Amino acid sequence: MTETLDAPIAAVADAVRTFSDPGELYRVSREAESRVTEDMRAIRQKLVLGLREQGLTWRSIGELLGGVTAQRAEQISRGV
């Protein structure tokens, strides 16, 4: 699975590396990191909310996600 992520992640890193000014490079790298983090959080939230709509309990969702607690599954549903 991670092999499929290598190319897009490398593309983002390559785009960031095009900035030669150290301050700009730093700001752009932080922006890229922040945007990816926000997008991944939204994907996880949508996933968990969809599972909840299907009638799964927080505990079941947590187990499906690889053993996170029911509390954590509920937090993910709130985008935390």
PDB file with SEQRES, HELIX, SHEET and CRYST1 records, atoms N, CA, C and O in Angstrom:
SEQRES   1 A   80  MET THR GLU THR LEU ASP ALA PRO ILE ALA ALA VAL ALA          
SEQRES   2 A   80  ASP ALA VAL ARG THR PHE SER ASP PRO GLY GLU LEU TYR          
SEQRES   3 A   80  ARG VAL SER ARG GLU ALA GLU SER ARG VAL THR GLU ASP          
SEQRES   4 A   80  MET ARG ALA ILE ARG GLN LYS LEU VAL LEU GLY LEU ARG          
SEQRES   5 A   80  GLU GLN GLY LEU THR TRP ARG SER ILE GLY GLU LEU LEU          
SEQRES   6 A   80  GLY GLY VAL THR ALA GLN ARG ALA GLU GLN ILE SER ARG          
SEQRES   7 A   80  GLY VAL                                                      
HELIX    1 AA1 THR A    2  ARG A   17  1                                  16    
HELIX    2 AA2 PRO A   22  GLU A   53  1                                  32    
HELIX    3 AA3 TRP A   58  LEU A   64  1                                   7    
HELIX    4 AA4 ALA A   70  SER A   77  1                                   8    
CRYST1    1.000    1.000    1.000  90.00  90.00  90.00 P 1           1          
ATOM      1  N   MET A   1       0.811  -1.191   0.000  1.00  0.00           N  
ATOM      2  CA  MET A   1       0.000   0.000   0.000  1.00  0.00           C  
ATOM      3  C   MET A   1       0.858   1.260   0.000  1.00  0.00           C  
ATOM      4  O   MET A   1       0.560   2.203  -0.733  1.00  0.00           O  
ATOM      5  N   THR A   2       1.911   1.295   0.801  1.00  0.00           N  
ATOM      6  CA  THR A   2       2.720   2.510   0.864  1.00  0.00           C  
ATOM      7  C   THR A   2       3.416   2.822  -0.450  1.00  0.00           C  
ATOM      8  O   THR A   2       3.731   3.980  -0.721  1.00  0.00           O  
ATOM      9  N   GLU A   3       3.664   1.789  -1.285  1.00  0.00           N  
ATOM     10  CA  GLU A   3       4.298   2.059  -2.573  1.00  0.00           C  
ATOM     11  C   GLU A   3       3.436   2.998  -3.403  1.00  0.00           C  
ATOM     12  O   GLU A   3       3.966   3.810  -4.161  1.00  0.00           O  
ATOM     13  N   THR A   4       2.118   2.902  -3.272  1.00  0.00           N  
ATOM     14  CA  THR A   4       1.239   3.767  -4.046  1.00  0.00           C  
ATOM     15  C   THR A   4       1.299   5.211  -3.573  1.00  0.00           C  
ATOM     16  O   THR A   4       0.906   6.118  -4.306  1.00  0.00           O  
ATOM     17  N   LEU A   5       1.783   5.434  -2.365  1.00  0.00           N  
ATOM     18  CA  LEU A   5       1.901   6.790  -1.835  1.00  0.00           C  
ATOM     19  C   LEU A   5       3.260   7.421  -2.117  1.00  0.00           C  
ATOM     20  O   LEU A   5       3.405   8.639  -2.011  1.00  0.00           O  
ATOM     21  N   ASP A   6       4.248   6.620  -2.472  1.00  0.00           N  
ATOM     22  CA  ASP A   6       5.593   7.140  -2.666  1.00  0.00           C  
ATOM     23  C   ASP A   6       5.649   8.247  -3.713  1.00  0.00           C  
ATOM     24  O   ASP A   6       6.240   9.299  -3.469  1.00  0.00           O  
ATOM     25  N   ALA A   7       5.046   8.025  -4.862  1.00  0.00           N  
ATOM     26  CA  ALA A   7       5.123   9.009  -5.949  1.00  0.00           C  
ATOM     27  C   ALA A   7       4.436  10.325  -5.597  1.00  0.00           C  
ATOM     28  O   ALA A   7       5.039  11.381  -5.788  1.00  0.00           O  
ATOM     29  N   PRO A   8       3.191  10.311  -5.087  1.00  0.00           N  
ATOM     30  CA  PRO A   8       2.581  11.597  -4.764  1.00  0.00           C  
ATOM     31  C   PRO A   8       3.282  12.334  -3.626  1.00  0.00           C  
ATOM     32  O   PRO A   8       3.370  13.562  -3.642  1.00  0.00           O  
ATOM     33  N   ILE A   9       3.774  11.603  -2.654  1.00  0.00           N  
ATOM     34  CA  ILE A   9       4.500  12.254  -1.562  1.00  0.00           C  
ATOM     35  C   ILE A   9       5.800  12.859  -2.082  1.00  0.00           C  
ATOM     36  O   ILE A   9       6.163  13.973  -1.705  1.00  0.00           O  
ATOM     37  N   ALA A  10       6.493  12.135  -2.939  1.00  0.00           N  
ATOM     38  CA  ALA A  10       7.719  12.657  -3.548  1.00  0.00           C  
ATOM     39  C   ALA A  10       7.423  13.888  -4.383  1.00  0.00           C  
ATOM     40  O   ALA A  10       8.218  14.828  -4.406  1.00  0.00           O  
ATOM     41  N   ALA A  11       6.283  13.897  -5.074  1.00  0.00           N  
ATOM     42  CA  ALA A  11       5.916  15.053  -5.899  1.00  0.00           C  
ATOM     43  C   ALA A  11       5.703  16.299  -5.039  1.00  0.00           C  
ATOM     44  O   ALA A  11       6.125  17.393  -5.415  1.00  0.00           O  
ATOM     45  N   VAL A  12       5.058  16.138  -3.898  1.00  0.00           N  
ATOM     46  CA  VAL A  12       4.863  17.273  -2.988  1.00  0.00           C  
ATOM     47  C   VAL A  12       6.217  17.758  -2.469  1.00  0.00           C  
ATOM     48  O   VAL A  12       6.491  18.958  -2.456  1.00  0.00           O  
ATOM     49  N   ALA A  13       7.052  16.826  -2.047  1.00  0.00           N  
ATOM     50  CA  ALA A  13       8.382  17.201  -1.543  1.00  0.00           C  
ATOM     51  C   ALA A  13       9.202  17.890  -2.625  1.00  0.00           C  
ATOM     52  O   ALA A  13       9.887  18.875  -2.349  1.00  0.00           O  
ATOM     53  N   ASP A  14       9.139  17.383  -3.848  1.00  0.00           N  
ATOM     54  CA  ASP A  14       9.877  18.011  -4.951  1.00  0.00           C  
ATOM     55  C   ASP A  14       9.365  19.430  -5.209  1.00  0.00           C  
ATOM     56  O   ASP A  14      10.156  20.338  -5.466  1.00  0.00           O  
ATOM     57  N   ALA A  15       8.049  19.623  -5.142  1.00  0.00           N  
ATOM     58  CA  ALA A  15       7.484  20.957  -5.346  1.00  0.00           C  
ATOM     59  C   ALA A  15       7.960  21.912  -4.264  1.00  0.00           C  
ATOM     60  O   ALA A  15       8.269  23.069  -4.549  1.00  0.00           O  
ATOM     61  N   VAL A  16       8.023  21.444  -3.037  1.00  0.00           N  
ATOM     62  CA  VAL A  16       8.488  22.280  -1.930  1.00  0.00           C  
ATOM     63  C   VAL A  16       9.959  22.629  -2.114  1.00  0.00           C  
ATOM     64  O   VAL A  16      10.373  23.759  -1.852  1.00  0.00           O  
ATOM     65  N   ARG A  17      10.742  21.663  -2.562  1.00  0.00           N  
ATOM     66  CA  ARG A  17      12.190  21.887  -2.734  1.00  0.00           C  
ATOM     67  C   ARG A  17      12.525  22.914  -3.809  1.00  0.00           C  
ATOM     68  O   ARG A  17      13.671  23.355  -3.889  1.00  0.00           O  
ATOM     69  N   THR A  18      11.566  23.307  -4.633  1.00  0.00           N  
ATOM     70  CA  THR A  18      11.850  24.286  -5.691  1.00  0.00           C  
ATOM     71  C   THR A  18      12.080  25.686  -5.134  1.00  0.00           C  
ATOM     72  O   THR A  18      12.583  26.555  -5.846  1.00  0.00           O  
ATOM     73  N   PHE A  19      11.722  25.915  -3.887  1.00  0.00           N  
ATOM     74  CA  PHE A  19      11.918  27.230  -3.274  1.00  0.00           C  
ATOM     75  C   PHE A  19      13.344  27.340  -2.758  1.00  0.00           C  
ATOM     76  O   PHE A  19      13.790  26.519  -1.957  1.00  0.00           O  
ATOM     77  N   SER A  20      14.050  28.352  -3.219  1.00  0.00           N  
ATOM     78  CA  SER A  20      15.461  28.484  -2.839  1.00  0.00           C  
ATOM     79  C   SER A  20      15.662  29.396  -1.633  1.00  0.00           C  
ATOM     80  O   SER A  20      16.634  29.237  -0.894  1.00  0.00           O  
ATOM     81  N   ASP A  21      14.766  30.337  -1.428  1.00  0.00           N  
ATOM     82  CA  ASP A  21      14.888  31.227  -0.279  1.00  0.00           C  
ATOM     83  C   ASP A  21      14.601  30.422   0.994  1.00  0.00           C  
ATOM     84  O   ASP A  21      13.539  29.809   1.100  1.00  0.00           O  
ATOM     85  N   PRO A  22      15.523  30.413   1.958  1.00  0.00           N  
ATOM     86  CA  PRO A  22      15.339  29.593   3.167  1.00  0.00           C  
ATOM     87  C   PRO A  22      14.049  29.890   3.921  1.00  0.00           C  
ATOM     88  O   PRO A  22      13.369  28.968   4.371  1.00  0.00           O  
ATOM     89  N   GLY A  23      13.711  31.153   4.062  1.00  0.00           N  
ATOM     90  CA  GLY A  23      12.484  31.508   4.772  1.00  0.00           C  
ATOM     91  C   GLY A  23      11.252  31.026   4.033  1.00  0.00           C  
ATOM     92  O   GLY A  23      10.323  30.489   4.637  1.00  0.00           O  
ATOM     93  N   GLU A  24      11.248  31.222   2.721  1.00  0.00           N  
ATOM     94  CA  GLU A  24      10.118  30.777   1.910  1.00  0.00           C  
ATOM     95  C   GLU A  24      10.019  29.251   1.903  1.00  0.00           C  
ATOM     96  O   GLU A  24       8.927  28.690   2.003  1.00  0.00           O  
ATOM     97  N   LEU A  25      11.161  28.593   1.785  1.00  0.00           N  
ATOM     98  CA  LEU A  25      11.183  27.130   1.819  1.00  0.00           C  
ATOM     99  C   LEU A  25      10.579  26.612   3.122  1.00  0.00           C  
ATOM    100  O   LEU A  25       9.784  25.673   3.120  1.00  0.00           O  
ATOM    101  N   TYR A  26      10.964  27.233   4.226  1.00  0.00           N  
ATOM    102  CA  TYR A  26      10.426  26.825   5.515  1.00  0.00           C  
ATOM    103  C   TYR A  26       8.915  27.037   5.568  1.00  0.00           C  
ATOM    104  O   TYR A  26       8.177  26.139   5.972  1.00  0.00           O  
ATOM    105  N   ARG A  27       8.450  28.225   5.162  1.00  0.00           N  
ATOM    106  CA  ARG A  27       7.018  28.525   5.204  1.00  0.00           C  
ATOM    107  C   ARG A  27       6.218  27.583   4.303  1.00  0.00           C  
ATOM    108  O   ARG A  27       5.153  27.104   4.693  1.00  0.00           O  
ATOM    109  N   VAL A  28       6.728  27.319   3.109  1.00  0.00           N  
ATOM    110  CA  VAL A  28       6.031  26.438   2.179  1.00  0.00           C  
ATOM    111  C   VAL A  28       6.005  25.006   2.713  1.00  0.00           C  
ATOM    112  O   VAL A  28       4.998  24.312   2.573  1.00  0.00           O  
ATOM    113  N   SER A  29       7.096  24.563   3.319  1.00  0.00           N  
ATOM    114  CA  SER A  29       7.114  23.200   3.865  1.00  0.00           C  
ATOM    115  C   SER A  29       6.100  23.065   4.998  1.00  0.00           C  
ATOM    116  O   SER A  29       5.430  22.038   5.110  1.00  0.00           O  
ATOM    117  N   ARG A  30       5.984  24.085   5.830  1.00  0.00           N  
ATOM    118  CA  ARG A  30       4.996  24.057   6.910  1.00  0.00           C  
ATOM    119  C   ARG A  30       3.572  24.078   6.359  1.00  0.00           C  
ATOM    120  O   ARG A  30       2.692  23.386   6.870  1.00  0.00           O  
ATOM    121  N   GLU A  31       3.355  24.872   5.320  1.00  0.00           N  
ATOM    122  CA  GLU A  31       2.028  24.937   4.696  1.00  0.00           C  
ATOM    123  C   GLU A  31       1.655  23.584   4.089  1.00  0.00           C  
ATOM    124  O   GLU A  31       0.529  23.117   4.263  1.00  0.00           O  
ATOM    125  N   ALA A  32       2.585  22.957   3.384  1.00  0.00           N  
ATOM    126  CA  ALA A  32       2.319  21.640   2.789  1.00  0.00           C  
ATOM    127  C   ALA A  32       1.997  20.628   3.876  1.00  0.00           C  
ATOM    128  O   ALA A  32       1.053  19.849   3.744  1.00  0.00           O  
ATOM    129  N   GLU A  33       2.772  20.637   4.941  1.00  0.00           N  
ATOM    130  CA  GLU A  33       2.534  19.717   6.055  1.00  0.00           C  
ATOM    131  C   GLU A  33       1.157  19.945   6.671  1.00  0.00           C  
ATOM    132  O   GLU A  33       0.432  18.989   6.945  1.00  0.00           O  
ATOM    133  N   SER A  34       0.803  21.186   6.885  1.00  0.00           N  
ATOM    134  CA  SER A  34      -0.480  21.525   7.483  1.00  0.00           C  
ATOM    135  C   SER A  34      -1.643  21.093   6.599  1.00  0.00           C  
ATOM    136  O   SER A  34      -2.630  20.544   7.090  1.00  0.00           O  
ATOM    137  N   ARG A  35      -1.529  21.342   5.296  1.00  0.00           N  
ATOM    138  CA  ARG A  35      -2.612  20.991   4.382  1.00  0.00           C  
ATOM    139  C   ARG A  35      -2.793  19.482   4.273  1.00  0.00           C  
ATOM    140  O   ARG A  35      -3.921  18.990   4.234  1.00  0.00           O  
ATOM    141  N   VAL A  36      -1.688  18.751   4.223  1.00  0.00           N  
ATOM    142  CA  VAL A  36      -1.798  17.289   4.164  1.00  0.00           C  
ATOM    143  C   VAL A  36      -2.419  16.764   5.458  1.00  0.00           C  
ATOM    144  O   VAL A  36      -3.278  15.883   5.420  1.00  0.00           O  
ATOM    145  N   THR A  37      -1.998  17.289   6.582  1.00  0.00           N  
ATOM    146  CA  THR A  37      -2.542  16.870   7.870  1.00  0.00           C  
ATOM    147  C   THR A  37      -4.046  17.126   7.925  1.00  0.00           C  
ATOM    148  O   THR A  37      -4.807  16.259   8.356  1.00  0.00           O  
ATOM    149  N   GLU A  38      -4.477  18.303   7.495  1.00  0.00           N  
ATOM    150  CA  GLU A  38      -5.904  18.634   7.485  1.00  0.00           C  
ATOM    151  C   GLU A  38      -6.683  17.684   6.582  1.00  0.00           C  
ATOM    152  O   GLU A  38      -7.752  17.202   6.958  1.00  0.00           O  
ATOM    153  N   ASP A  39      -6.150  17.415   5.398  1.00  0.00           N  
ATOM    154  CA  ASP A  39      -6.829  16.521   4.465  1.00  0.00           C  
ATOM    155  C   ASP A  39      -6.947  15.105   5.029  1.00  0.00           C  
ATOM    156  O   ASP A  39      -7.996  14.474   4.897  1.00  0.00           O  
ATOM    157  N   MET A  40      -5.889  14.602   5.652  1.00  0.00           N  
ATOM    158  CA  MET A  40      -5.926  13.251   6.216  1.00  0.00           C  
ATOM    159  C   MET A  40      -6.900  13.174   7.381  1.00  0.00           C  
ATOM    160  O   MET A  40      -7.598  12.174   7.543  1.00  0.00           O  
ATOM    161  N   ARG A  41      -6.950  14.226   8.194  1.00  0.00           N  
ATOM    162  CA  ARG A  41      -7.896  14.268   9.301  1.00  0.00           C  
ATOM    163  C   ARG A  41      -9.330  14.225   8.768  1.00  0.00           C  
ATOM    164  O   ARG A  41     -10.176  13.518   9.315  1.00  0.00           O  
ATOM    165  N   ALA A  42      -9.601  14.977   7.706  1.00  0.00           N  
ATOM    166  CA  ALA A  42     -10.937  14.994   7.105  1.00  0.00           C  
ATOM    167  C   ALA A  42     -11.304  13.629   6.522  1.00  0.00           C  
ATOM    168  O   ALA A  42     -12.452  13.197   6.629  1.00  0.00           O  
ATOM    169  N   ILE A  43     -10.343  12.957   5.913  1.00  0.00           N  
ATOM    170  CA  ILE A  43     -10.595  11.618   5.358  1.00  0.00           C  
ATOM    171  C   ILE A  43     -10.957  10.648   6.472  1.00  0.00           C  
ATOM    172  O   ILE A  43     -11.913   9.883   6.349  1.00  0.00           O  
ATOM    173  N   ARG A  44     -10.191  10.680   7.562  1.00  0.00           N  
ATOM    174  CA  ARG A  44     -10.481   9.789   8.685  1.00  0.00           C  
ATOM    175  C   ARG A  44     -11.846  10.102   9.309  1.00  0.00           C  
ATOM    176  O   ARG A  44     -12.598   9.196   9.668  1.00  0.00           O  
ATOM    177  N   GLN A  45     -12.151  11.384   9.429  1.00  0.00           N  
ATOM    178  CA  GLN A  45     -13.433  11.783  10.002  1.00  0.00           C  
ATOM    179  C   GLN A  45     -14.589  11.284   9.134  1.00  0.00           C  
ATOM    180  O   GLN A  45     -15.560  10.734   9.653  1.00  0.00           O  
ATOM    181  N   LYS A  46     -14.491  11.470   7.840  1.00  0.00           N  
ATOM    182  CA  LYS A  46     -15.541  11.016   6.933  1.00  0.00           C  
ATOM    183  C   LYS A  46     -15.705   9.493   7.012  1.00  0.00           C  
ATOM    184  O   LYS A  46     -16.826   8.984   7.013  1.00  0.00           O  
ATOM    185  N   LEU A  47     -14.586   8.774   7.078  1.00  0.00           N  
ATOM    186  CA  LEU A  47     -14.622   7.318   7.204  1.00  0.00           C  
ATOM    187  C   LEU A  47     -15.380   6.894   8.455  1.00  0.00           C  
ATOM    188  O   LEU A  47     -16.282   6.059   8.394  1.00  0.00           O  
ATOM    189  N   VAL A  48     -15.008   7.476   9.583  1.00  0.00           N  
ATOM    190  CA  VAL A  48     -15.616   7.095  10.862  1.00  0.00           C  
ATOM    191  C   VAL A  48     -17.098   7.468  10.895  1.00  0.00           C  
ATOM    192  O   VAL A  48     -17.923   6.693  11.379  1.00  0.00           O  
ATOM    193  N   LEU A  49     -17.434   8.640  10.387  1.00  0.00           N  
ATOM    194  CA  LEU A  49     -18.840   9.033  10.362  1.00  0.00           C  
ATOM    195  C   LEU A  49     -19.655   8.098   9.476  1.00  0.00           C  
ATOM    196  O   LEU A  49     -20.798   7.771   9.799  1.00  0.00           O  
ATOM    197  N   GLY A  50     -19.075   7.672   8.370  1.00  0.00           N  
ATOM    198  CA  GLY A  50     -19.752   6.719   7.497  1.00  0.00           C  
ATOM    199  C   GLY A  50     -19.982   5.382   8.181  1.00  0.00           C  
ATOM    200  O   GLY A  50     -21.047   4.783   8.039  1.00  0.00           O  
ATOM    201  N   LEU A  51     -18.993   4.917   8.916  1.00  0.00           N  
ATOM    202  CA  LEU A  51     -19.140   3.656   9.650  1.00  0.00           C  
ATOM    203  C   LEU A  51     -20.205   3.786  10.735  1.00  0.00           C  
ATOM    204  O   LEU A  51     -20.983   2.863  10.972  1.00  0.00           O  
ATOM    205  N   ARG A  52     -20.225   4.925  11.378  1.00  0.00           N  
ATOM    206  CA  ARG A  52     -21.219   5.170  12.425  1.00  0.00           C  
ATOM    207  C   ARG A  52     -22.630   5.197  11.824  1.00  0.00           C  
ATOM    208  O   ARG A  52     -23.570   4.659  12.408  1.00  0.00           O  
ATOM    209  N   GLU A  53     -22.764   5.823  10.662  1.00  0.00           N  
ATOM    210  CA  GLU A  53     -24.062   5.860   9.976  1.00  0.00           C  
ATOM    211  C   GLU A  53     -24.539   4.462   9.588  1.00  0.00           C  
ATOM    212  O   GLU A  53     -25.740   4.215   9.483  1.00  0.00           O  
ATOM    213  N   GLN A  54     -23.595   3.557   9.378  1.00  0.00           N  
ATOM    214  CA  GLN A  54     -23.936   2.168   9.057  1.00  0.00           C  
ATOM    215  C   GLN A  54     -24.368   1.383  10.296  1.00  0.00           C  
ATOM    216  O   GLN A  54     -24.774   0.225  10.196  1.00  0.00           O  
ATOM    217  N   GLY A  55     -24.277   2.023  11.458  1.00  0.00           N  
ATOM    218  CA  GLY A  55     -24.747   1.396  12.683  1.00  0.00           C  
ATOM    219  C   GLY A  55     -23.671   0.780  13.554  1.00  0.00           C  
ATOM    220  O   GLY A  55     -23.985   0.154  14.566  1.00  0.00           O  
ATOM    221  N   LEU A  56     -22.403   0.942  13.184  1.00  0.00           N  
ATOM    222  CA  LEU A  56     -21.340   0.381  14.010  1.00  0.00           C  
ATOM    223  C   LEU A  56     -21.195   1.170  15.300  1.00  0.00           C  
ATOM    224  O   LEU A  56     -21.415   2.381  15.333  1.00  0.00           O  
ATOM    225  N   THR A  57     -20.823   0.472  16.352  1.00  0.00           N  
ATOM    226  CA  THR A  57     -20.564   1.127  17.634  1.00  0.00           C  
ATOM    227  C   THR A  57     -19.172   1.755  17.590  1.00  0.00           C  
ATOM    228  O   THR A  57     -18.355   1.428  16.730  1.00  0.00           O  
ATOM    229  N   TRP A  58     -18.921   2.663  18.532  1.00  0.00           N  
ATOM    230  CA  TRP A  58     -17.583   3.272  18.608  1.00  0.00           C  
ATOM    231  C   TRP A  58     -16.530   2.194  18.849  1.00  0.00           C  
ATOM    232  O   TRP A  58     -15.432   2.256  18.296  1.00  0.00           O  
ATOM    233  N   ARG A  59     -16.864   1.222  19.666  1.00  0.00           N  
ATOM    234  CA  ARG A  59     -15.921   0.136  19.945  1.00  0.00           C  
ATOM    235  C   ARG A  59     -15.608  -0.651  18.670  1.00  0.00           C  
ATOM    236  O   ARG A  59     -14.446  -0.944  18.388  1.00  0.00           O  
ATOM    237  N   SER A  60     -16.638  -0.988  17.906  1.00  0.00           N  
ATOM    238  CA  SER A  60     -16.441  -1.730  16.653  1.00  0.00           C  
ATOM    239  C   SER A  60     -15.615  -0.926  15.652  1.00  0.00           C  
ATOM    240  O   SER A  60     -14.752  -1.466  14.960  1.00  0.00           O  
ATOM    241  N   ILE A  61     -15.894   0.362  15.591  1.00  0.00           N  
ATOM    242  CA  ILE A  61     -15.129   1.229  14.688  1.00  0.00           C  
ATOM    243  C   ILE A  61     -13.675   1.250  15.113  1.00  0.00           C  
ATOM    244  O   ILE A  61     -12.780   1.132  14.276  1.00  0.00           O  
ATOM    245  N   GLY A  62     -13.431   1.400  16.413  1.00  0.00           N  
ATOM    246  CA  GLY A  62     -12.060   1.404  16.910  1.00  0.00           C  
ATOM    247  C   GLY A  62     -11.320   0.127  16.567  1.00  0.00           C  
ATOM    248  O   GLY A  62     -10.157   0.165  16.166  1.00  0.00           O  
ATOM    249  N   GLU A  63     -11.989  -0.999  16.722  1.00  0.00           N  
ATOM    250  CA  GLU A  63     -11.366  -2.280  16.380  1.00  0.00           C  
ATOM    251  C   GLU A  63     -11.072  -2.353  14.883  1.00  0.00           C  
ATOM    252  O   GLU A  63     -10.014  -2.836  14.479  1.00  0.00           O  
ATOM    253  N   LEU A  64     -12.000  -1.876  14.067  1.00  0.00           N  
ATOM    254  CA  LEU A  64     -11.814  -1.878  12.621  1.00  0.00           C  
ATOM    255  C   LEU A  64     -10.634  -0.999  12.206  1.00  0.00           C  
ATOM    256  O   LEU A  64      -9.943  -1.296  11.231  1.00  0.00           O  
ATOM    257  N   LEU A  65     -10.411   0.071  12.943  1.00  0.00           N  
ATOM    258  CA  LEU A  65      -9.310   0.995  12.631  1.00  0.00           C  
ATOM    259  C   LEU A  65      -7.960   0.496  13.135  1.00  0.00           C  
ATOM    260  O   LEU A  65      -6.949   1.183  12.992  1.00  0.00           O  
ATOM    261  N   GLY A  66      -7.946  -0.667  13.709  1.00  0.00           N  
ATOM    262  CA  GLY A  66      -6.669  -1.222  14.133  1.00  0.00           C  
ATOM    263  C   GLY A  66      -6.450  -1.188  15.622  1.00  0.00           C  
ATOM    264  O   GLY A  66      -5.311  -1.214  16.087  1.00  0.00           O  
ATOM    265  N   GLY A  67      -7.514  -1.130  16.365  1.00  0.00           N  
ATOM    266  CA  GLY A  67      -7.376  -1.221  17.805  1.00  0.00           C  
ATOM    267  C   GLY A  67      -7.352   0.102  18.533  1.00  0.00           C  
ATOM    268  O   GLY A  67      -6.855   0.170  19.657  1.00  0.00           O  
ATOM    269  N   VAL A  68      -7.879   1.167  17.926  1.00  0.00           N  
ATOM    270  CA  VAL A  68      -7.975   2.408  18.695  1.00  0.00           C  
ATOM    271  C   VAL A  68      -9.145   2.272  19.660  1.00  0.00           C  
ATOM    272  O   VAL A  68     -10.039   1.455  19.442  1.00  0.00           O  
ATOM    273  N   THR A  69      -9.142   3.057  20.708  1.00  0.00           N  
ATOM    274  CA  THR A  69     -10.207   2.968  21.702  1.00  0.00           C  
ATOM    275  C   THR A  69     -11.508   3.526  21.137  1.00  0.00           C  
ATOM    276  O   THR A  69     -11.515   4.265  20.152  1.00  0.00           O  
ATOM    277  N   ALA A  70     -12.603   3.155  21.784  1.00  0.00           N  
ATOM    278  CA  ALA A  70     -13.907   3.697  21.401  1.00  0.00           C  
ATOM    279  C   ALA A  70     -13.903   5.219  21.544  1.00  0.00           C  
ATOM    280  O   ALA A  70     -14.482   5.926  20.721  1.00  0.00           O  
ATOM    281  N   GLN A  71     -13.252   5.714  22.584  1.00  0.00           N  
ATOM    282  CA  GLN A  71     -13.179   7.156  22.806  1.00  0.00           C  
ATOM    283  C   GLN A  71     -12.437   7.852  21.665  1.00  0.00           C  
ATOM    284  O   GLN A  71     -12.840   8.920  21.205  1.00  0.00           O  
ATOM    285  N   ARG A  72     -11.348   7.227  21.217  1.00  0.00           N  
ATOM    286  CA  ARG A  72     -10.576   7.818  20.125  1.00  0.00           C  
ATOM    287  C   ARG A  72     -11.379   7.800  18.829  1.00  0.00           C  
ATOM    288  O   ARG A  72     -11.329   8.758  18.057  1.00  0.00           O  
ATOM    289  N   ALA A  73     -12.118   6.722  18.585  1.00  0.00           N  
ATOM    290  CA  ALA A  73     -12.953   6.648  17.392  1.00  0.00           C  
ATOM    291  C   ALA A  73     -13.968   7.786  17.392  1.00  0.00           C  
ATOM    292  O   ALA A  73     -14.204   8.415  16.361  1.00  0.00           O  
ATOM    293  N   GLU A  74     -14.559   8.043  18.539  1.00  0.00           N  
ATOM    294  CA  GLU A  74     -15.527   9.147  18.642  1.00  0.00           C  
ATOM    295  C   GLU A  74     -14.853  10.497  18.431  1.00  0.00           C  
ATOM    296  O   GLU A  74     -15.425  11.385  17.799  1.00  0.00           O  
ATOM    297  N   GLN A  75     -13.644  10.653  18.957  1.00  0.00           N  
ATOM    298  CA  GLN A  75     -12.898  11.901  18.751  1.00  0.00           C  
ATOM    299  C   GLN A  75     -12.608  12.114  17.268  1.00  0.00           C  
ATOM    300  O   GLN A  75     -12.730  13.231  16.766  1.00  0.00           O  
ATOM    301  N   ILE A  76     -12.229  11.064  16.577  1.00  0.00           N  
ATOM    302  CA  ILE A  76     -11.954  11.164  15.141  1.00  0.00           C  
ATOM    303  C   ILE A  76     -13.199  11.643  14.418  1.00  0.00           C  
ATOM    304  O   ILE A  76     -13.103  12.424  13.471  1.00  0.00           O  
ATOM    305  N   SER A  77     -14.371  11.184  14.851  1.00  0.00           N  
ATOM    306  CA  SER A  77     -15.623  11.594  14.208  1.00  0.00           C  
ATOM    307  C   SER A  77     -15.863  13.094  14.342  1.00  0.00           C  
ATOM    308  O   SER A  77     -16.576  13.691  13.535  1.00  0.00           O  
ATOM    309  N   ARG A  78     -15.262  13.698  15.369  1.00  0.00           N  
ATOM    310  CA  ARG A  78     -15.382  15.139  15.586  1.00  0.00           C  
ATOM    311  C   ARG A  78     -14.221  15.915  14.976  1.00  0.00           C  
ATOM    312  O   ARG A  78     -14.146  17.135  15.123  1.00  0.00           O  
ATOM    313  N   GLY A  79     -13.320  15.220  14.294  1.00  0.00           N  
ATOM    314  CA  GLY A  79     -12.194  15.887  13.661  1.00  0.00           C  
ATOM    315  C   GLY A  79     -11.083  16.245  14.611  1.00  0.00           C  
ATOM    316  O   GLY A  79     -10.261  17.113  14.318  1.00  0.00           O  
ATOM    317  N   VAL A  80     -11.052  15.581  15.749  1.00  0.00           N  
ATOM    318  CA  VAL A  80     -10.024  15.853  16.762  1.00  0.00           C  
ATOM    319  C   VAL A  80      -8.812  14.969  16.514  1.00  0.00           C  
ATOM    320  O   VAL A  80      -7.832  15.042  17.256  1.00  0.00           O  
TER     321      VAL A  80                                                      
END                                                                             
